[in-house]
Amino acid sequence: MNEGQTGIFDVAIIGAGPAGSSAALALARAGKSVVLLEKATLPRYKTCGGGVLARAFRHLPPGAASVVERRYNSVALNFLGSGMNFIASREKPLVYMTMRADLDFALVKEARQAGARLLERFIVKHLSLQNGFVEIASDLETIRARFVIGADGVHSITAKAAGFPELPMLAPALEHEVHVNRQRLANFSEMPRFDFDTIDAGYAWVFPKKDHLSVGILSTHRTCPDLQSKLANYLQRVGITDVEKTEKHGYLIPLAPRTGPLAKGRVLLVGDAAGLVDPVTAEGISHAIESGQLAAAALVDSNMDVERVGPLYHSLLEQNILGELRAAQFLARILYRHPRIGNAAFRLNGRALCDFAARVVMGEGSYRESMKRPSSYFKLLRLFNSFAGR
């Protein structure tokens, strides 16, 4: 459909993060008229660790390589309370370090080059379903589209306007962009690290970037008091001292999908707006990219038929993401609700568990596949979990 002739886009996408831009790129390549609606001016800072896992990076267009600041074939997992330390390694990079402002900008450029239109400083004030299209209004203009993809994050205006249920589980997190001297930066640049036993039901991390450290902490409890002091204690504990400058940010991470279908009529939700985040790692970029691409596939393969889009999108999500998240939620419950059991599992089979985590990160394996194997360590963890519930 030609937007210039009709005044109606095939698809309007609210939010220009990885989920939105991935959907826009796929739809534009399929010949659909697409508009990306972004409330800020790009590039803009986005609170995020910026670590793009290998399983996500392989789905990105070539232009994403230009914003990679560091590549790491190894990642450290430390249990600071018990002194256990593990390293997960692969011959190819496990994680690519980026700044989200640069990554998002690069992905939007790819979508625009494919034919998508970008409207910046478009703050959605009202979204209404009309007969045959959706109307999205800002203070300055109104956009009409046959379908809308909500890629506008955890506080999704799209989800609220379309009447989707609230996100059932949100994790508070803090992230600091920490600038240190060259020697301190070099000390922490050998590999990224995840540190457990630093906060109740969560973990902390240090991601080395080109000229600073991204340091953060999160708890899977909905309320966790005084994250600032816990992060300050963590910095001291791991030896990140003599800080020259700190940029502090807080945010919420959805750890479970919204209940019910993630498509209603002419509105589809993707990424954080849908709650598609790995509950084990609290990493959302992988499923953001994938869900954006799946939403685009559902629209294209259904020939934009409003009766077929929702069921097809749900089927694609079930095959590729939702079943995986259910399996991951089981492991997350052990790690974060029963830390003694999780620690015992790592004490018994730490290297094997780290190797499995590396396989998942690389996209070589999945949580769901391991749950099906009789020899899986997750069968043992299930027994531990049952015992703990007695």
Contacts in CASP RR format, 6 or more apart in sequence:
PFRMAT RR
TARGET T0000
AUTHOR 0000-0000-0000
METHOD contacts of the structure
MODEL  1
MNEGQTGIFDVAIIGAGPAGSSAALALARAGKSVVLLEKATLPRYKTCGG
GVLARAFRHLPPGAASVVERRYNSVALNFLGSGMNFIASREKPLVYMTMR
ADLDFALVKEARQAGARLLERFIVKHLSLQNGFVEIASDLETIRARFVIG
ADGVHSITAKAAGFPELPMLAPALEHEVHVNRQRLANFSEMPRFDFDTID
AGYAWVFPKKDHLSVGILSTHRTCPDLQSKLANYLQRVGITDVEKTEKHG
YLIPLAPRTGPLAKGRVLLVGDAAGLVDPVTAEGISHAIESGQLAAAALV
DSNMDVERVGPLYHSLLEQNILGELRAAQFLARILYRHPRIGNAAFRLNG
RALCDFAARVVMGEGSYRESMKRPSSYFKLLRLFNSFAGR
1 8 0 8 1.000
1 9 0 8 1.000
1 10 0 8 1.000
1 32 0 8 1.000
1 33 0 8 1.000
1 146 0 8 1.000
2 33 0 8 1.000
3 9 0 8 1.000
3 10 0 8 1.000
3 33 0 8 1.000
3 35 0 8 1.000
3 117 0 8 1.000
7 144 0 8 1.000
8 133 0 8 1.000
8 144 0 8 1.000
8 145 0 8 1.000
8 146 0 8 1.000
9 33 0 8 1.000
9 34 0 8 1.000
9 35 0 8 1.000
9 117 0 8 1.000
9 143 0 8 1.000
9 144 0 8 1.000
9 145 0 8 1.000
9 146 0 8 1.000
10 27 0 8 1.000
10 32 0 8 1.000
10 33 0 8 1.000
10 34 0 8 1.000
10 145 0 8 1.000
10 146 0 8 1.000
10 147 0 8 1.000
10 299 0 8 1.000
10 304 0 8 1.000
11 23 0 8 1.000
11 24 0 8 1.000
11 27 0 8 1.000
11 32 0 8 1.000
11 33 0 8 1.000
11 34 0 8 1.000
11 35 0 8 1.000
11 145 0 8 1.000
11 146 0 8 1.000
11 147 0 8 1.000
11 148 0 8 1.000
11 149 0 8 1.000
11 299 0 8 1.000
12 34 0 8 1.000
12 35 0 8 1.000
12 37 0 8 1.000
12 134 0 8 1.000
12 136 0 8 1.000
12 143 0 8 1.000
12 144 0 8 1.000
12 145 0 8 1.000
12 147 0 8 1.000
12 148 0 8 1.000
12 149 0 8 1.000
13 20 0 8 1.000
13 23 0 8 1.000
13 24 0 8 1.000
13 34 0 8 1.000
13 35 0 8 1.000
13 36 0 8 1.000
13 37 0 8 1.000
13 148 0 8 1.000
13 149 0 8 1.000
13 150 0 8 1.000
13 151 0 8 1.000
14 37 0 8 1.000
14 124 0 8 1.000
14 136 0 8 1.000
14 148 0 8 1.000
14 149 0 8 1.000
14 150 0 8 1.000
14 151 0 8 1.000
14 152 0 8 1.000
14 157 0 8 1.000
14 158 0 8 1.000
15 36 0 8 1.000
15 37 0 8 1.000
15 38 0 8 1.000
15 39 0 8 1.000
15 150 0 8 1.000
15 151 0 8 1.000
15 152 0 8 1.000
15 153 0 8 1.000
16 24 0 8 1.000
16 36 0 8 1.000
16 37 0 8 1.000
16 38 0 8 1.000
16 42 0 8 1.000
16 104 0 8 1.000
16 108 0 8 1.000
16 118 0 8 1.000
16 151 0 8 1.000
17 46 0 8 1.000
17 104 0 8 1.000
17 107 0 8 1.000
17 108 0 8 1.000
17 151 0 8 1.000
17 288 0 8 1.000
18 56 0 8 1.000
18 103 0 8 1.000
18 104 0 8 1.000
18 107 0 8 1.000
18 285 0 8 1.000
18 288 0 8 1.000
18 289 0 8 1.000
19 151 0 8 1.000
19 270 0 8 1.000
19 271 0 8 1.000
19 272 0 8 1.000
19 273 0 8 1.000
19 288 0 8 1.000
19 289 0 8 1.000
19 291 0 8 1.000
19 292 0 8 1.000
20 36 0 8 1.000
20 149 0 8 1.000
20 150 0 8 1.000
20 151 0 8 1.000
20 270 0 8 1.000
20 288 0 8 1.000
20 292 0 8 1.000
21 36 0 8 1.000
21 104 0 8 1.000
21 107 0 8 1.000
21 108 0 8 1.000
21 110 0 8 1.000
21 111 0 8 1.000
22 59 0 8 1.000
22 107 0 8 1.000
22 288 0 8 1.000
22 289 0 8 1.000
22 290 0 8 1.000
22 292 0 8 1.000
22 293 0 8 1.000
22 296 0 8 1.000
23 149 0 8 1.000
23 151 0 8 1.000
23 270 0 8 1.000
23 292 0 8 1.000
23 293 0 8 1.000
23 295 0 8 1.000
23 296 0 8 1.000
24 34 0 8 1.000
24 36 0 8 1.000
24 108 0 8 1.000
24 111 0 8 1.000
24 114 0 8 1.000
24 116 0 8 1.000
25 61 0 8 1.000
25 107 0 8 1.000
25 110 0 8 1.000
25 111 0 8 1.000
25 114 0 8 1.000
25 116 0 8 1.000
26 292 0 8 1.000
26 293 0 8 1.000
26 296 0 8 1.000
26 297 0 8 1.000
26 300 0 8 1.000
27 34 0 8 1.000
27 116 0 8 1.000
27 296 0 8 1.000
27 299 0 8 1.000
27 300 0 8 1.000
28 34 0 8 1.000
28 111 0 8 1.000
28 114 0 8 1.000
28 115 0 8 1.000
28 116 0 8 1.000
29 114 0 8 1.000
30 296 0 8 1.000
30 300 0 8 1.000
32 299 0 8 1.000
32 300 0 8 1.000
32 304 0 8 1.000
33 117 0 8 1.000
34 111 0 8 1.000
34 115 0 8 1.000
34 116 0 8 1.000
34 117 0 8 1.000
35 116 0 8 1.000
35 117 0 8 1.000
35 118 0 8 1.000
35 119 0 8 1.000
35 143 0 8 1.000
35 145 0 8 1.000
36 108 0 8 1.000
36 111 0 8 1.000
36 116 0 8 1.000
36 117 0 8 1.000
36 118 0 8 1.000
36 119 0 8 1.000
37 119 0 8 1.000
37 122 0 8 1.000
37 124 0 8 1.000
37 136 0 8 1.000
37 138 0 8 1.000
37 143 0 8 1.000
38 108 0 8 1.000
38 118 0 8 1.000
38 119 0 8 1.000
38 120 0 8 1.000
38 121 0 8 1.000
38 122 0 8 1.000
39 121 0 8 1.000
39 122 0 8 1.000
39 123 0 8 1.000
39 124 0 8 1.000
40 120 0 8 1.000
40 121 0 8 1.000
41 120 0 8 1.000
41 121 0 8 1.000
42 101 0 8 1.000
42 104 0 8 1.000
42 105 0 8 1.000
42 108 0 8 1.000
42 118 0 8 1.000
42 120 0 8 1.000
43 101 0 8 1.000
43 102 0 8 1.000
43 104 0 8 1.000
43 105 0 8 1.000
44 101 0 8 1.000
44 104 0 8 1.000
45 100 0 8 1.000
45 101 0 8 1.000
46 100 0 8 1.000
46 101 0 8 1.000
46 104 0 8 1.000
47 100 0 8 1.000
47 175 0 8 1.000
47 249 0 8 1.000
47 250 0 8 1.000
47 251 0 8 1.000
48 100 0 8 1.000
48 175 0 8 1.000
48 285 0 8 1.000
49 100 0 8 1.000
49 175 0 8 1.000
49 205 0 8 1.000
49 207 0 8 1.000
49 214 0 8 1.000
49 216 0 8 1.000
50 97 0 8 1.000
50 98 0 8 1.000
50 99 0 8 1.000
50 100 0 8 1.000
50 103 0 8 1.000
50 207 0 8 1.000
50 214 0 8 1.000
50 285 0 8 1.000
51 95 0 8 1.000
51 96 0 8 1.000
51 97 0 8 1.000
51 98 0 8 1.000
51 192 0 8 1.000
51 207 0 8 1.000
51 283 0 8 1.000
51 285 0 8 1.000
52 60 0 8 1.000
52 64 0 8 1.000
52 68 0 8 1.000
52 95 0 8 1.000
52 96 0 8 1.000
52 97 0 8 1.000
52 98 0 8 1.000
52 103 0 8 1.000
52 285 0 8 1.000
53 94 0 8 1.000
53 95 0 8 1.000
53 96 0 8 1.000
53 283 0 8 1.000
53 285 0 8 1.000
53 286 0 8 1.000
53 361 0 8 1.000
54 90 0 8 1.000
54 92 0 8 1.000
54 93 0 8 1.000
54 94 0 8 1.000
54 95 0 8 1.000
54 96 0 8 1.000
54 361 0 8 1.000
54 362 0 8 1.000
54 363 0 8 1.000
55 286 0 8 1.000
55 360 0 8 1.000
55 361 0 8 1.000
55 362 0 8 1.000
55 363 0 8 1.000
56 285 0 8 1.000
56 286 0 8 1.000
56 289 0 8 1.000
56 290 0 8 1.000
57 64 0 8 1.000
57 93 0 8 1.000
57 96 0 8 1.000
58 363 0 8 1.000
59 289 0 8 1.000
59 290 0 8 1.000
59 293 0 8 1.000
60 107 0 8 1.000
60 289 0 8 1.000
61 107 0 8 1.000
61 110 0 8 1.000
63 106 0 8 1.000
63 109 0 8 1.000
63 110 0 8 1.000
64 98 0 8 1.000
64 103 0 8 1.000
64 106 0 8 1.000
64 107 0 8 1.000
64 110 0 8 1.000
66 106 0 8 1.000
67 98 0 8 1.000
67 99 0 8 1.000
67 102 0 8 1.000
67 103 0 8 1.000
67 105 0 8 1.000
67 106 0 8 1.000
68 96 0 8 1.000
68 97 0 8 1.000
68 98 0 8 1.000
69 97 0 8 1.000
69 98 0 8 1.000
69 99 0 8 1.000
69 209 0 8 1.000
69 210 0 8 1.000
70 96 0 8 1.000
70 97 0 8 1.000
70 189 0 8 1.000
70 208 0 8 1.000
70 209 0 8 1.000
70 210 0 8 1.000
71 93 0 8 1.000
71 95 0 8 1.000
71 96 0 8 1.000
71 97 0 8 1.000
72 93 0 8 1.000
72 94 0 8 1.000
72 95 0 8 1.000
72 96 0 8 1.000
72 97 0 8 1.000
72 191 0 8 1.000
72 192 0 8 1.000
73 89 0 8 1.000
73 90 0 8 1.000
73 91 0 8 1.000
73 92 0 8 1.000
73 93 0 8 1.000
73 94 0 8 1.000
74 87 0 8 1.000
74 88 0 8 1.000
74 89 0 8 1.000
74 90 0 8 1.000
74 94 0 8 1.000
74 191 0 8 1.000
75 87 0 8 1.000
75 88 0 8 1.000
75 89 0 8 1.000
75 94 0 8 1.000
75 95 0 8 1.000
75 191 0 8 1.000
75 192 0 8 1.000
75 193 0 8 1.000
75 194 0 8 1.000
75 358 0 8 1.000
75 361 0 8 1.000
76 85 0 8 1.000
76 86 0 8 1.000
76 87 0 8 1.000
76 191 0 8 1.000
76 192 0 8 1.000
76 193 0 8 1.000
76 194 0 8 1.000
77 85 0 8 1.000
77 86 0 8 1.000
77 87 0 8 1.000
77 88 0 8 1.000
77 193 0 8 1.000
77 194 0 8 1.000
77 196 0 8 1.000
77 354 0 8 1.000
77 357 0 8 1.000
78 84 0 8 1.000
78 85 0 8 1.000
78 86 0 8 1.000
78 193 0 8 1.000
78 194 0 8 1.000
78 195 0 8 1.000
78 196 0 8 1.000
79 85 0 8 1.000
79 196 0 8 1.000
79 197 0 8 1.000
79 343 0 8 1.000
79 346 0 8 1.000
80 195 0 8 1.000
80 196 0 8 1.000
80 197 0 8 1.000
80 198 0 8 1.000
80 237 0 8 1.000
81 196 0 8 1.000
81 197 0 8 1.000
82 197 0 8 1.000
82 343 0 8 1.000
82 347 0 8 1.000
84 343 0 8 1.000
84 346 0 8 1.000
84 347 0 8 1.000
84 350 0 8 1.000
86 346 0 8 1.000
86 350 0 8 1.000
86 351 0 8 1.000
86 354 0 8 1.000
87 191 0 8 1.000
87 354 0 8 1.000
88 94 0 8 1.000
88 354 0 8 1.000
88 355 0 8 1.000
88 357 0 8 1.000
88 358 0 8 1.000
88 361 0 8 1.000
89 358 0 8 1.000
90 358 0 8 1.000
90 362 0 8 1.000
92 362 0 8 1.000
94 358 0 8 1.000
94 361 0 8 1.000
94 362 0 8 1.000
95 192 0 8 1.000
95 361 0 8 1.000
97 192 0 8 1.000
97 207 0 8 1.000
97 208 0 8 1.000
97 209 0 8 1.000
97 210 0 8 1.000
99 209 0 8 1.000
108 118 0 8 1.000
111 118 0 8 1.000
112 118 0 8 1.000
119 141 0 8 1.000
119 143 0 8 1.000
122 138 0 8 1.000
122 140 0 8 1.000
122 141 0 8 1.000
122 143 0 8 1.000
123 138 0 8 1.000
123 139 0 8 1.000
124 136 0 8 1.000
124 137 0 8 1.000
124 138 0 8 1.000
124 152 0 8 1.000
124 157 0 8 1.000
124 158 0 8 1.000
124 161 0 8 1.000
125 137 0 8 1.000
125 138 0 8 1.000
125 139 0 8 1.000
126 135 0 8 1.000
126 136 0 8 1.000
126 137 0 8 1.000
126 161 0 8 1.000
127 134 0 8 1.000
127 135 0 8 1.000
127 136 0 8 1.000
127 137 0 8 1.000
127 148 0 8 1.000
127 157 0 8 1.000
127 158 0 8 1.000
127 161 0 8 1.000
127 162 0 8 1.000
128 134 0 8 1.000
128 135 0 8 1.000
128 137 0 8 1.000
128 161 0 8 1.000
129 135 0 8 1.000
129 162 0 8 1.000
129 265 0 8 1.000
129 266 0 8 1.000
129 267 0 8 1.000
130 144 0 8 1.000
132 146 0 8 1.000
132 266 0 8 1.000
132 306 0 8 1.000
133 144 0 8 1.000
133 145 0 8 1.000
133 146 0 8 1.000
133 266 0 8 1.000
134 144 0 8 1.000
134 145 0 8 1.000
134 146 0 8 1.000
134 147 0 8 1.000
134 148 0 8 1.000
134 266 0 8 1.000
134 267 0 8 1.000
135 142 0 8 1.000
135 143 0 8 1.000
135 144 0 8 1.000
136 142 0 8 1.000
136 143 0 8 1.000
136 144 0 8 1.000
136 145 0 8 1.000
136 148 0 8 1.000
137 143 0 8 1.000
146 266 0 8 1.000
146 304 0 8 1.000
147 266 0 8 1.000
147 267 0 8 1.000
147 268 0 8 1.000
147 299 0 8 1.000
147 304 0 8 1.000
147 306 0 8 1.000
147 309 0 8 1.000
148 158 0 8 1.000
148 162 0 8 1.000
148 266 0 8 1.000
148 267 0 8 1.000
148 268 0 8 1.000
149 267 0 8 1.000
149 268 0 8 1.000
149 269 0 8 1.000
149 270 0 8 1.000
149 292 0 8 1.000
149 295 0 8 1.000
150 156 0 8 1.000
150 158 0 8 1.000
150 159 0 8 1.000
150 267 0 8 1.000
150 268 0 8 1.000
150 269 0 8 1.000
150 270 0 8 1.000
150 273 0 8 1.000
151 270 0 8 1.000
151 271 0 8 1.000
151 273 0 8 1.000
151 288 0 8 1.000
151 292 0 8 1.000
152 158 0 8 1.000
152 273 0 8 1.000
153 271 0 8 1.000
153 272 0 8 1.000
153 273 0 8 1.000
154 167 0 8 1.000
154 170 0 8 1.000
154 251 0 8 1.000
154 252 0 8 1.000
154 253 0 8 1.000
154 254 0 8 1.000
154 272 0 8 1.000
154 273 0 8 1.000
154 275 0 8 1.000
156 164 0 8 1.000
156 269 0 8 1.000
156 272 0 8 1.000
156 273 0 8 1.000
158 267 0 8 1.000
158 269 0 8 1.000
158 273 0 8 1.000
159 258 0 8 1.000
159 269 0 8 1.000
159 273 0 8 1.000
162 264 0 8 1.000
162 267 0 8 1.000
163 264 0 8 1.000
164 258 0 8 1.000
164 262 0 8 1.000
164 264 0 8 1.000
164 269 0 8 1.000
165 258 0 8 1.000
165 259 0 8 1.000
165 260 0 8 1.000
166 258 0 8 1.000
167 254 0 8 1.000
167 256 0 8 1.000
167 258 0 8 1.000
167 275 0 8 1.000
168 256 0 8 1.000
168 258 0 8 1.000
168 259 0 8 1.000
169 220 0 8 1.000
169 222 0 8 1.000
169 254 0 8 1.000
169 255 0 8 1.000
169 256 0 8 1.000
169 279 0 8 1.000
170 222 0 8 1.000
170 252 0 8 1.000
170 253 0 8 1.000
170 254 0 8 1.000
170 255 0 8 1.000
171 218 0 8 1.000
171 219 0 8 1.000
171 220 0 8 1.000
171 221 0 8 1.000
171 222 0 8 1.000
171 252 0 8 1.000
171 253 0 8 1.000
171 254 0 8 1.000
171 255 0 8 1.000
171 282 0 8 1.000
172 218 0 8 1.000
172 219 0 8 1.000
172 221 0 8 1.000
172 222 0 8 1.000
172 223 0 8 1.000
172 224 0 8 1.000
172 227 0 8 1.000
172 250 0 8 1.000
172 252 0 8 1.000
172 253 0 8 1.000
173 216 0 8 1.000
173 217 0 8 1.000
173 218 0 8 1.000
173 219 0 8 1.000
173 227 0 8 1.000
173 250 0 8 1.000
173 251 0 8 1.000
173 252 0 8 1.000
173 253 0 8 1.000
173 282 0 8 1.000
174 216 0 8 1.000
174 217 0 8 1.000
174 218 0 8 1.000
174 227 0 8 1.000
174 228 0 8 1.000
174 231 0 8 1.000
174 248 0 8 1.000
174 249 0 8 1.000
174 250 0 8 1.000
175 214 0 8 1.000
175 215 0 8 1.000
175 216 0 8 1.000
175 248 0 8 1.000
175 249 0 8 1.000
175 250 0 8 1.000
175 251 0 8 1.000
176 214 0 8 1.000
176 215 0 8 1.000
176 216 0 8 1.000
176 231 0 8 1.000
176 246 0 8 1.000
176 247 0 8 1.000
176 248 0 8 1.000
176 249 0 8 1.000
177 209 0 8 1.000
177 212 0 8 1.000
177 213 0 8 1.000
177 214 0 8 1.000
177 246 0 8 1.000
177 247 0 8 1.000
177 249 0 8 1.000
178 212 0 8 1.000
178 213 0 8 1.000
178 214 0 8 1.000
178 215 0 8 1.000
178 235 0 8 1.000
178 240 0 8 1.000
178 243 0 8 1.000
178 245 0 8 1.000
178 246 0 8 1.000
179 211 0 8 1.000
179 212 0 8 1.000
179 213 0 8 1.000
179 243 0 8 1.000
179 244 0 8 1.000
179 245 0 8 1.000
179 246 0 8 1.000
180 212 0 8 1.000
180 213 0 8 1.000
180 240 0 8 1.000
180 242 0 8 1.000
180 243 0 8 1.000
180 244 0 8 1.000
181 242 0 8 1.000
181 244 0 8 1.000
184 240 0 8 1.000
184 241 0 8 1.000
184 242 0 8 1.000
185 208 0 8 1.000
185 211 0 8 1.000
185 212 0 8 1.000
185 213 0 8 1.000
188 206 0 8 1.000
188 208 0 8 1.000
188 213 0 8 1.000
188 240 0 8 1.000
189 208 0 8 1.000
190 208 0 8 1.000
191 208 0 8 1.000
192 205 0 8 1.000
192 206 0 8 1.000
192 207 0 8 1.000
192 208 0 8 1.000
193 205 0 8 1.000
193 206 0 8 1.000
193 238 0 8 1.000
194 203 0 8 1.000
194 204 0 8 1.000
194 205 0 8 1.000
195 203 0 8 1.000
195 204 0 8 1.000
195 205 0 8 1.000
195 206 0 8 1.000
195 234 0 8 1.000
195 238 0 8 1.000
196 202 0 8 1.000
196 203 0 8 1.000
196 335 0 8 1.000
196 339 0 8 1.000
197 339 0 8 1.000
198 204 0 8 1.000
198 217 0 8 1.000
198 230 0 8 1.000
198 234 0 8 1.000
198 237 0 8 1.000
199 217 0 8 1.000
199 218 0 8 1.000
199 219 0 8 1.000
199 224 0 8 1.000
199 227 0 8 1.000
199 230 0 8 1.000
199 234 0 8 1.000
200 219 0 8 1.000
200 221 0 8 1.000
200 224 0 8 1.000
201 219 0 8 1.000
201 220 0 8 1.000
201 221 0 8 1.000
201 224 0 8 1.000
201 336 0 8 1.000
201 337 0 8 1.000
201 339 0 8 1.000
202 217 0 8 1.000
202 218 0 8 1.000
202 219 0 8 1.000
202 220 0 8 1.000
202 336 0 8 1.000
203 217 0 8 1.000
203 218 0 8 1.000
204 215 0 8 1.000
204 216 0 8 1.000
204 217 0 8 1.000
204 218 0 8 1.000
204 231 0 8 1.000
204 234 0 8 1.000
205 214 0 8 1.000
205 215 0 8 1.000
205 216 0 8 1.000
205 217 0 8 1.000
206 213 0 8 1.000
206 214 0 8 1.000
206 215 0 8 1.000
206 216 0 8 1.000
206 238 0 8 1.000
206 240 0 8 1.000
207 213 0 8 1.000
207 214 0 8 1.000
207 215 0 8 1.000
208 214 0 8 1.000
213 240 0 8 1.000
215 231 0 8 1.000
215 234 0 8 1.000
215 235 0 8 1.000
215 240 0 8 1.000
216 231 0 8 1.000
216 234 0 8 1.000
217 227 0 8 1.000
217 230 0 8 1.000
217 231 0 8 1.000
217 234 0 8 1.000
218 253 0 8 1.000
218 282 0 8 1.000
219 227 0 8 1.000
220 255 0 8 1.000
220 279 0 8 1.000
220 282 0 8 1.000
220 332 0 8 1.000
220 336 0 8 1.000
224 230 0 8 1.000
228 248 0 8 1.000
235 241 0 8 1.000
235 243 0 8 1.000
253 272 0 8 1.000
253 277 0 8 1.000
253 282 0 8 1.000
253 284 0 8 1.000
254 272 0 8 1.000
254 275 0 8 1.000
254 276 0 8 1.000
254 277 0 8 1.000
255 275 0 8 1.000
255 277 0 8 1.000
255 279 0 8 1.000
255 282 0 8 1.000
255 332 0 8 1.000
256 275 0 8 1.000
256 279 0 8 1.000
256 325 0 8 1.000
256 329 0 8 1.000
257 274 0 8 1.000
257 275 0 8 1.000
257 276 0 8 1.000
257 322 0 8 1.000
257 325 0 8 1.000
258 269 0 8 1.000
258 274 0 8 1.000
258 275 0 8 1.000
261 310 0 8 1.000
261 314 0 8 1.000
262 268 0 8 1.000
262 269 0 8 1.000
262 270 0 8 1.000
262 274 0 8 1.000
262 313 0 8 1.000
262 314 0 8 1.000
262 317 0 8 1.000
263 269 0 8 1.000
263 295 0 8 1.000
263 298 0 8 1.000
263 309 0 8 1.000
263 310 0 8 1.000
263 313 0 8 1.000
263 314 0 8 1.000
265 306 0 8 1.000
265 309 0 8 1.000
265 310 0 8 1.000
266 306 0 8 1.000
266 309 0 8 1.000
268 295 0 8 1.000
268 298 0 8 1.000
268 299 0 8 1.000
268 309 0 8 1.000
268 310 0 8 1.000
268 313 0 8 1.000
269 275 0 8 1.000
270 276 0 8 1.000
270 288 0 8 1.000
270 291 0 8 1.000
270 292 0 8 1.000
270 294 0 8 1.000
270 295 0 8 1.000
271 277 0 8 1.000
271 284 0 8 1.000
271 287 0 8 1.000
271 288 0 8 1.000
271 291 0 8 1.000
271 292 0 8 1.000
272 284 0 8 1.000
272 288 0 8 1.000
274 291 0 8 1.000
276 284 0 8 1.000
276 287 0 8 1.000
276 288 0 8 1.000
276 291 0 8 1.000
276 317 0 8 1.000
276 321 0 8 1.000
276 325 0 8 1.000
277 283 0 8 1.000
277 284 0 8 1.000
277 287 0 8 1.000
278 284 0 8 1.000
278 286 0 8 1.000
278 287 0 8 1.000
278 325 0 8 1.000
278 328 0 8 1.000
279 325 0 8 1.000
279 328 0 8 1.000
279 329 0 8 1.000
279 332 0 8 1.000
280 328 0 8 1.000
280 331 0 8 1.000
280 332 0 8 1.000
280 335 0 8 1.000
280 367 0 8 1.000
287 321 0 8 1.000
287 325 0 8 1.000
290 320 0 8 1.000
290 321 0 8 1.000
291 317 0 8 1.000
291 321 0 8 1.000
294 313 0 8 1.000
294 316 0 8 1.000
294 317 0 8 1.000
294 320 0 8 1.000
294 321 0 8 1.000
295 313 0 8 1.000
297 316 0 8 1.000
298 309 0 8 1.000
298 310 0 8 1.000
298 312 0 8 1.000
298 313 0 8 1.000
298 316 0 8 1.000
299 309 0 8 1.000
301 312 0 8 1.000
302 308 0 8 1.000
302 309 0 8 1.000
302 310 0 8 1.000
302 312 0 8 1.000
323 368 0 8 1.000
324 366 0 8 1.000
324 367 0 8 1.000
324 368 0 8 1.000
326 368 0 8 1.000
327 366 0 8 1.000
327 367 0 8 1.000
327 368 0 8 1.000
327 370 0 8 1.000
327 371 0 8 1.000
327 378 0 8 1.000
328 367 0 8 1.000
330 367 0 8 1.000
330 371 0 8 1.000
330 378 0 8 1.000
330 381 0 8 1.000
330 382 0 8 1.000
330 385 0 8 1.000
331 367 0 8 1.000
331 378 0 8 1.000
331 381 0 8 1.000
333 385 0 8 1.000
334 341 0 8 1.000
334 342 0 8 1.000
334 345 0 8 1.000
334 381 0 8 1.000
334 384 0 8 1.000
334 385 0 8 1.000
335 342 0 8 1.000
338 384 0 8 1.000
338 385 0 8 1.000
338 388 0 8 1.000
341 381 0 8 1.000
341 384 0 8 1.000
341 385 0 8 1.000
341 388 0 8 1.000
342 381 0 8 1.000
342 384 0 8 1.000
344 384 0 8 1.000
345 353 0 8 1.000
345 377 0 8 1.000
345 380 0 8 1.000
345 381 0 8 1.000
345 384 0 8 1.000
346 353 0 8 1.000
349 377 0 8 1.000
349 380 0 8 1.000
352 377 0 8 1.000
353 377 0 8 1.000
356 365 0 8 1.000
356 370 0 8 1.000
356 377 0 8 1.000
359 365 0 8 1.000
360 366 0 8 1.000
360 367 0 8 1.000
367 378 0 8 1.000
370 376 0 8 1.000
370 377 0 8 1.000
370 378 0 8 1.000
371 378 0 8 1.000
371 379 0 8 1.000
373 379 0 8 1.000
END
